[in-house]
């Protein structure tokens, strides 16, 4: 907001922060433009104001220089407020203290005494000195005179409001000062006399009347005016109209009519609220816009109506100082006492009662002050407040009101939608195809009752599928709130806008950028946007957003995850001045994540990081889609960084599509990235059971190797290592030897010792596969792997050994095969590599049969493995003989129940025999 103050030395504020406009001349420029009230001011008038009718020879050029400096001081957002006109300049100001002063006085004339007192006090507080002190006397004489007179009138009306509000003593003190300052203003004497009379100082009142009569006669030779003469007669007659009427309490008014619609999905919340208000005196329902806080409060009071109930609706109260008077109205008071809060305390007294304060979020400080006074002054009063943030009063118990669940077709959000559609389509019941659409609508609208009811209203003219398809533009689709609704706003957009408008500018700026994150975000992700200067500032803003119910914090996960309702995300996107840049920043965050993922896997911390990446998958998808369209090389880099994560945690069909899309979009990307992407694609293709595709991809990587730079020896060696894995899986022994040999050469040259043992293990697996049924060959490679294998590659090679032992039972005993199964499985679980762990469990089921364990248990384990594999979209075909389902064939005659679901712990227990 752009604010200017001229009731005293000129001050200019931008978004609440005072800026330095410069010396005397630029201050005169601002004052002259502000005095015009938004109208254009000619160059000649501005020159006269700035240089006292003695402008320099090149006044226009000098003025233009001052205008340029002033625009720079206003900043990029407000510089255009000072614009050029054909003859001069115009300054457009959002808040001018002169306008505010006049508006407050005008409003006070029609306000009740408590409100008028606060408005007039605020108006007089705007004065910091004489108006327009920088400008020449003659240029603003009329304005100054008018404002001074208004100020005198405001001072008089403030004392009148104090009298009408029951504060006679305070008014008298103020009026005695006023009559000394302006002894010829009869209105002040009349108010002073009335104040003395109401303060039970009748004699002083009559003496004051004699004093003003003498004063007027001595100085002006006139008698007092009609008001003073009538007042003297009323005092002498003890006219009761001079006294304030005592406040009386009208018949308690009906607080809020209970809606005719059914109340669904809040039974547990209502029970919890009833319990909390039984044991606590102050309960605040908090939650986002449209979640149903008011409806829950109304249902509570409708079902638990106490003898004394007062319901104050605060949504339309714009002035925090008017809050006590608004609550007084809710009590049915027909006359005002000395102080509204004191009046409320006297009225409630020591008896029991319930006060409901609805929609406190824009009046939190004032509401907290009032609530604290009432709680301490009325020992049996209970207060139920609704707000989008806590009041922060000692002893307050907050009760979150969350969106309705929507996960299944029978959850409360779907039930609510169906119920409200039935109210506009009598006799309708949802079909088998409409229920999924209803769930889509409930999910897209975050389970917010207000949004769901507005969507249901559209069912008069649209099918549920059509409504679901159009929710990308939800604010255009969802209409106005119906007549009689408890909602405080006319539309969902207005309700959300109300919450956003209450935020501090810095917090709002952060919120407007957070919409780009899909599925939530972390504190570090919010920091990456660069909206705030420091990490502490970001944390403070996030805390404010959580407190005000526009962001939700999930502290059950580490790092803490922050979530935005989809409707708030949609609103924030509409406010974002540069959504494309915001999407770029989100994609940049994904780049950082994927780079860390690759490092974590290389450093054997992949399990922990992959668990974190699972929570970030929606963000990864969004960032990847952004790059695919705008920066294909970055999309390829992202896909490469995700390589191991993709095959471990993402459905393989999606992972294959991502890699192919990245490769197609960036055919000229760095050779090392294309090679890595092809290696990842090779692994996923193997898991899909397409062995011919594996060979084709291996050939592509081999053909690409000459283009790959060896600038980073480790990157080149790792590329070759995983290429060797593809060669080994495909049974290409000689090619495996060649590629594994390259890994050893470059590793020896650059001291990459860990990769040497890995390359040898891969080659050993290739030889193991080539051995066929040669027992000596199999045992030789098995011994070599056991002696030299390290880390992940030892687990991978040991899986091949276990398979060979089971495929050729004459080579080794079942017990030895089971031992290899356990060794390999333990290592894969350590790395949290679940696809390979499923491969191990698959052959583990066969090992169970071979060692004489119950066939039923083995069949259940194999069935559960198949179910888990289907969830990831992979086939568990093993390493030694992936072309044949030899394990499954061995279960002929053994029950393998289709679709059996078992947890990982249950599968491990089956294998262990627990």
Secondary structure, DSSP 8 states (H G I E B T S, - for coil): -EEEE-BSS-EEEETTEEE---SHHHHHHHHHHHHTTTS-EEHHHHHHHHHTT---TTHHHHHHHHHHHHHHHH-TTTGGGEEE-SSEEEE--SEEHHHHHHHHHHHHHTS-HHHHHHHHHHHHHT--SSBTTTS-GGGGHHHHHHHHHHHHHHHHHHHHHHHHTT-HHHHHHHHHHHHHH-TT-HHHHHHHHHHHHHTT-HHHHHHHHHHHHHHHHHHHS----HHHHHHHHHHHTT-GGGS-----B----------SS---S-HHHHHHHHHHHHH-SEEEEE--TTS-HHHHHHHHHHHS--SSEEEEE-TT---GGGHHHHHHHHTTB-S--S-HHHHHHHHHTTS-EEEEEE--GGGHHHHHHHHHHHHHH-TTEEEEEEESS----TT-EEEE------SSTTSHHHHHHHHHHHHHSTT----HHHHHHHHHHHHHTTT-HHHHHHHHHGGGTS-HHHHHHTGGGHHHHS----TT-S-SSSSHHHHHHHHHHTS-HHHHHHHHHHTT-SS-B-HHHHHHT--SSSHHHHHHHHHHHHHTTSSEEETTSSS-EEE--HHHHHHHHHH-TTHHHHHHHHHHHHHHHHHHHHHHHHTT-HHHHHHHHHHHHHHHHHHHHHHHHH-HHHHHHHHHHTHHHHHHHS-HHHHHHHHHHHHHHTTTS-HHHHHHHHHHHHHHHHHHT-HHHHHHHHHHHHHHGGGS--SSHHHHHHHHHHHHHHHHHTT-HHHHHHHHHHHHHHHHHHT-HHHHHHHHHHHHHHHHHHTTT-HHHHHHHHHHHHHH--HHHHHHHHHHHHHHHHHTTTTS-HHHHHHHHHHHHHHHHHTT-HHHHHHHHHHHHHHHHHTT--HHHHHHHHHHHHHHHHHHT-----SSSTTS-HHHHTTTTS---TT----HHHHHHHHHT-
